[in-house]
Amino acid sequence: MSVCKKCGGSTDRGSELSLGSGRLPSCRCPRPSARRETSRLEPTQNITYVSPAPSIADQLAALAKLRDEGSLTEIEFIALKTRLIFGGKS
């Protein structure tokens, strides 16, 4: 029995891997971080998840709520609604 250099646990001699003329014991370490994983690549950058934009119906509802609360005038509401629906800068 030999000792795993990464985790300090024992390796099983019965599960040796034959590589060319030498034989190396495989680690049966219970910790995945100590195992040598050659098939998986570590990501080189962080992945950022972006939530989808709210639908036009949701945006219209928000504008109507602002109008009803008095935060928008009727003219501002119509202008923003038109811009939202037609995508222009009216």
Backbone as JSON Lines, residues from 0, in Angstrom:
{"i":0,"aa":"M","n":[0.84,-1.17,0.0],"ca":[0.0,0.0,0.0],"c":[0.89,1.24,0.0]}
{"i":1,"aa":"S","n":[0.5,2.24,-0.83],"ca":[1.23,3.5,-0.84],"c":[0.28,4.62,-0.42]}
{"i":2,"aa":"V","n":[0.81,5.81,-0.29],"ca":[0.04,6.94,0.21],"c":[-0.16,7.95,-0.91]}
{"i":3,"aa":"C","n":[-1.4,8.44,-1.03],"ca":[-1.73,9.46,-2.01],"c":[-1.03,10.76,-1.61]}
{"i":4,"aa":"K","n":[-0.33,11.38,-2.56],"ca":[0.39,12.61,-2.28],"c":[-0.55,13.8,-2.09]}
{"i":5,"aa":"K","n":[-1.77,13.73,-2.63],"ca":[-2.7,14.85,-2.54],"c":[-3.53,14.82,-1.26]}
{"i":6,"aa":"C","n":[-3.99,13.63,-0.88],"ca":[-4.91,13.57,0.27],"c":[-4.32,12.86,1.48]}
{"i":7,"aa":"G","n":[-3.21,12.14,1.3],"ca":[-2.61,11.42,2.42],"c":[-3.26,10.07,2.68]}
{"i":8,"aa":"G","n":[-4.29,9.72,1.91],"ca":[-4.96,8.45,2.08],"c":[-4.19,7.34,1.37]}
{"i":9,"aa":"S","n":[-4.58,6.12,1.63],"ca":[-3.88,5.0,1.01],"c":[-4.44,4.74,-0.38]}
{"i":10,"aa":"T","n":[-3.57,4.27,-1.26],"ca":[-3.99,3.88,-2.6],"c":[-4.03,2.37,-2.65]}
{"i":11,"aa":"D","n":[-4.84,1.86,-3.52],"ca":[-5.0,0.42,-3.65],"c":[-4.05,-0.09,-4.72]}
{"i":12,"aa":"R","n":[-3.11,-0.95,-4.35],"ca":[-2.14,-1.48,-5.3],"c":[-2.81,-2.38,-6.34]}
{"i":13,"aa":"G","n":[-3.94,-2.94,-6.0],"ca":[-4.62,-3.84,-6.92],"c":[-5.2,-3.12,-8.13]}
{"i":14,"aa":"S","n":[-5.34,-1.81,-8.05],"ca":[-5.93,-1.07,-9.17],"c":[-4.88,-0.19,-9.82]}
{"i":15,"aa":"E","n":[-3.72,-0.76,-10.12],"ca":[-2.65,-0.01,-10.75],"c":[-2.95,0.18,-12.23]}
{"i":16,"aa":"L","n":[-2.49,1.28,-12.75],"ca":[-2.63,1.58,-14.16],"c":[-1.3,1.29,-14.84]}
{"i":17,"aa":"S","n":[-1.34,0.62,-15.95],"ca":[-0.12,0.31,-16.66],"c":[0.14,1.4,-17.68]}
{"i":18,"aa":"L","n":[1.25,2.11,-17.54],"ca":[1.62,3.16,-18.46],"c":[3.02,2.86,-18.99]}
{"i":19,"aa":"G","n":[3.1,2.39,-20.21],"ca":[4.4,2.05,-20.79],"c":[5.06,0.95,-19.99]}
{"i":20,"aa":"S","n":[6.28,1.2,-19.53],"ca":[7.0,0.19,-18.77],"c":[6.76,0.33,-17.27]}
{"i":21,"aa":"G","n":[6.21,1.46,-16.81],"ca":[6.0,1.65,-15.37],"c":[4.55,1.43,-14.99]}
{"i":22,"aa":"R","n":[4.32,1.23,-13.71],"ca":[2.96,1.05,-13.22],"c":[2.74,2.06,-12.11]}
{"i":23,"aa":"L","n":[1.64,2.78,-12.18],"ca":[1.33,3.8,-11.19],"c":[0.06,3.41,-10.44]}
{"i":24,"aa":"P","n":[0.05,3.55,-9.1],"ca":[-1.18,3.25,-8.37],"c":[-2.21,4.34,-8.61]}
{"i":25,"aa":"S","n":[-3.48,3.95,-8.75],"ca":[-4.54,4.94,-8.91],"c":[-5.04,5.36,-7.54]}
{"i":26,"aa":"C","n":[-5.37,6.6,-7.4],"ca":[-5.85,7.13,-6.12],"c":[-7.33,6.81,-5.97]}
{"i":27,"aa":"R","n":[-7.72,6.31,-4.84],"ca":[-9.13,6.08,-4.54],"c":[-9.57,7.04,-3.46]}
{"i":28,"aa":"C","n":[-9.1,8.25,-3.61],"ca":[-9.37,9.29,-2.62],"c":[-10.87,9.61,-2.61]}
{"i":29,"aa":"P","n":[-11.49,9.72,-1.43],"ca":[-12.91,10.03,-1.36],"c":[-13.21,11.49,-1.71]}
{"i":30,"aa":"R","n":[-12.2,12.33,-1.7],"ca":[-12.41,13.74,-2.02],"c":[-12.2,13.98,-3.51]}
{"i":31,"aa":"P","n":[-13.2,14.46,-4.22],"ca":[-13.07,14.66,-5.67],"c":[-11.96,15.64,-6.03]}
{"i":32,"aa":"S","n":[-11.68,16.62,-5.16],"ca":[-10.66,17.61,-5.5],"c":[-9.27,17.0,-5.51]}
{"i":33,"aa":"A","n":[-9.09,15.87,-4.84],"ca":[-7.78,15.23,-4.81],"c":[-7.56,14.31,-6.0]}
{"i":34,"aa":"R","n":[-8.63,13.91,-6.65],"ca":[-8.51,13.03,-7.8],"c":[-8.02,13.81,-9.01]}
{"i":35,"aa":"R","n":[-7.26,13.15,-9.82],"ca":[-6.78,13.78,-11.04],"c":[-7.84,13.58,-12.11]}
{"i":36,"aa":"E","n":[-8.44,14.65,-12.55],"ca":[-9.48,14.6,-13.56],"c":[-8.92,15.18,-14.85]}
{"i":37,"aa":"T","n":[-8.72,14.34,-15.85],"ca":[-8.2,14.83,-17.12],"c":[-9.3,15.05,-18.14]}
{"i":38,"aa":"S","n":[-10.47,14.48,-17.92],"ca":[-11.54,14.62,-18.88],"c":[-12.32,15.92,-18.71]}
{"i":39,"aa":"R","n":[-12.27,16.53,-17.54],"ca":[-12.99,17.78,-17.29],"c":[-12.02,18.95,-17.31]}
{"i":40,"aa":"L","n":[-12.42,20.01,-17.96],"ca":[-11.62,21.22,-17.97],"c":[-12.23,22.24,-17.03]}
{"i":41,"aa":"E","n":[-11.4,22.92,-16.31],"ca":[-11.89,23.96,-15.4],"c":[-12.22,25.21,-16.21]}
{"i":42,"aa":"P","n":[-13.29,25.92,-15.89],"ca":[-13.6,27.15,-16.63],"c":[-12.52,28.2,-16.36]}
{"i":43,"aa":"T","n":[-12.19,28.95,-17.39],"ca":[-11.16,29.96,-17.24],"c":[-11.74,31.32,-16.88]}
{"i":44,"aa":"Q","n":[-13.04,31.46,-16.98],"ca":[-13.66,32.72,-16.6],"c":[-15.02,32.46,-15.95]}
{"i":45,"aa":"N","n":[-15.47,33.43,-15.19],"ca":[-16.77,33.3,-14.52],"c":[-17.89,33.39,-15.53]}
{"i":46,"aa":"I","n":[-18.95,32.67,-15.27],"ca":[-20.13,32.7,-16.13],"c":[-21.18,33.57,-15.46]}
{"i":47,"aa":"T","n":[-21.69,34.52,-16.2],"ca":[-22.72,35.42,-15.69],"c":[-24.04,35.08,-16.36]}
{"i":48,"aa":"Y","n":[-25.04,34.85,-15.56],"ca":[-26.37,34.56,-16.09],"c":[-27.18,35.85,-16.08]}
{"i":49,"aa":"V","n":[-27.8,36.13,-17.2],"ca":[-28.59,37.34,-17.34],"c":[-30.05,36.93,-17.47]}
{"i":50,"aa":"S","n":[-30.89,37.55,-16.67],"ca":[-32.31,37.23,-16.76],"c":[-32.88,37.89,-18.02]}
{"i":51,"aa":"P","n":[-33.87,37.26,-18.62],"ca":[-34.44,37.82,-19.83],"c":[-35.13,39.15,-19.55]}
{"i":52,"aa":"A","n":[-35.2,39.99,-20.57],"ca":[-35.85,41.29,-20.44],"c":[-37.34,41.08,-20.19]}
{"i":53,"aa":"P","n":[-37.96,41.97,-19.43],"ca":[-39.4,41.83,-19.21],"c":[-40.16,41.98,-20.52]}
{"i":54,"aa":"S","n":[-41.28,41.3,-20.64],"ca":[-42.08,41.36,-21.86],"c":[-42.69,42.75,-22.02]}
{"i":55,"aa":"I","n":[-43.15,43.02,-23.22],"ca":[-43.79,44.31,-23.49],"c":[-45.03,44.48,-22.62]}
{"i":56,"aa":"A","n":[-45.76,43.39,-22.43],"ca":[-46.96,43.46,-21.59],"c":[-46.6,43.83,-20.16]}
{"i":57,"aa":"D","n":[-45.51,43.27,-19.64],"ca":[-45.07,43.61,-18.28],"c":[-44.64,45.07,-18.19]}
{"i":58,"aa":"Q","n":[-43.95,45.54,-19.22],"ca":[-43.51,46.93,-19.22],"c":[-44.7,47.9,-19.33]}
{"i":59,"aa":"L","n":[-45.7,47.52,-20.15],"ca":[-46.9,48.36,-20.25],"c":[-47.65,48.41,-18.93]}
{"i":60,"aa":"A","n":[-47.7,47.28,-18.23],"ca":[-48.37,47.24,-16.93],"c":[-47.63,48.13,-15.93]}
{"i":61,"aa":"A","n":[-46.3,48.13,-15.99],"ca":[-45.52,48.97,-15.09],"c":[-45.76,50.45,-15.4]}
{"i":62,"aa":"L","n":[-45.83,50.79,-16.69],"ca":[-46.1,52.18,-17.08],"c":[-47.5,52.6,-16.62]}
{"i":63,"aa":"A","n":[-48.48,51.72,-16.79],"ca":[-49.85,52.03,-16.36],"c":[-49.91,52.24,-14.84]}
{"i":64,"aa":"K","n":[-49.15,51.45,-14.11],"ca":[-49.12,51.6,-12.65],"c":[-48.52,52.96,-12.27]}
{"i":65,"aa":"L","n":[-47.43,53.33,-12.95],"ca":[-46.82,54.64,-12.68],"c":[-47.78,55.77,-13.01]}
{"i":66,"aa":"R","n":[-48.53,55.61,-14.11],"ca":[-49.52,56.63,-14.47],"c":[-50.62,56.71,-13.42]}
{"i":67,"aa":"D","n":[-51.1,55.55,-12.96],"ca":[-52.18,55.52,-11.98],"c":[-51.74,56.09,-10.63]}
{"i":68,"aa":"E","n":[-50.45,55.92,-10.29],"ca":[-49.92,56.48,-9.04],"c":[-49.66,57.98,-9.14]}
{"i":69,"aa":"G","n":[-49.66,58.49,-10.37],"ca":[-49.4,59.92,-10.54],"c":[-47.94,60.24,-10.84]}
{"i":70,"aa":"S","n":[-47.12,59.24,-11.0],"ca":[-45.71,59.47,-11.32],"c":[-45.5,59.88,-12.77]}
{"i":71,"aa":"L","n":[-46.43,59.49,-13.64],"ca":[-46.39,59.87,-15.05],"c":[-47.67,60.61,-15.42]}
{"i":72,"aa":"T","n":[-47.52,61.6,-16.27],"ca":[-48.71,62.27,-16.8],"c":[-49.27,61.41,-17.93]}
{"i":73,"aa":"E","n":[-50.47,61.71,-18.37],"ca":[-51.09,60.96,-19.46],"c":[-50.27,61.1,-20.74]}
{"i":74,"aa":"I","n":[-49.74,62.27,-20.99],"ca":[-48.93,62.51,-22.2],"c":[-47.62,61.69,-22.12]}
{"i":75,"aa":"E","n":[-46.98,61.69,-20.96],"ca":[-45.75,60.9,-20.79],"c":[-46.05,59.41,-20.97]}
{"i":76,"aa":"F","n":[-47.17,58.97,-20.43],"ca":[-47.56,57.57,-20.55],"c":[-47.74,57.19,-22.02]}
{"i":77,"aa":"I","n":[-48.45,58.01,-22.77],"ca":[-48.71,57.72,-24.19],"c":[-47.4,57.71,-24.97]}
{"i":78,"aa":"A","n":[-46.52,58.67,-24.69],"ca":[-45.24,58.74,-25.4],"c":[-44.39,57.49,-25.12]}
{"i":79,"aa":"L","n":[-44.32,57.1,-23.85],"ca":[-43.53,55.92,-23.5],"c":[-44.16,54.63,-24.04]}
{"i":80,"aa":"K","n":[-45.48,54.57,-24.03],"ca":[-46.18,53.39,-24.55],"c":[-45.93,53.27,-26.06]}
{"i":81,"aa":"T","n":[-46.0,54.39,-26.76],"ca":[-45.76,54.38,-28.21],"c":[-44.32,53.95,-28.51]}
{"i":82,"aa":"R","n":[-43.38,54.49,-27.76],"ca":[-41.97,54.13,-27.96],"c":[-41.76,52.65,-27.69]}
{"i":83,"aa":"L","n":[-42.4,52.14,-26.66],"ca":[-42.27,50.73,-26.3],"c":[-42.86,49.81,-27.37]}
{"i":84,"aa":"I","n":[-44.05,50.17,-27.85],"ca":[-44.73,49.32,-28.83],"c":[-44.06,49.35,-30.19]}
{"i":85,"aa":"F","n":[-43.71,50.55,-30.65],"ca":[-43.18,50.7,-32.0],"c":[-41.65,50.72,-32.04]}
{"i":86,"aa":"G","n":[-41.01,50.8,-30.92],"ca":[-39.55,50.74,-30.88],"c":[-38.86,52.01,-31.35]}
{"i":87,"aa":"G","n":[-39.61,53.04,-31.62],"ca":[-39.02,54.29,-32.1],"c":[-38.71,55.24,-30.98]}
{"i":88,"aa":"K","n":[-38.33,56.43,-31.35],"ca":[-38.02,57.46,-30.35],"c":[-39.07,58.57,-30.41]}
{"i":89,"aa":"S","n":[-40.32,58.18,-30.42],"ca":[-41.39,59.19,-30.52],"c":[-41.56,59.98,-29.27]}
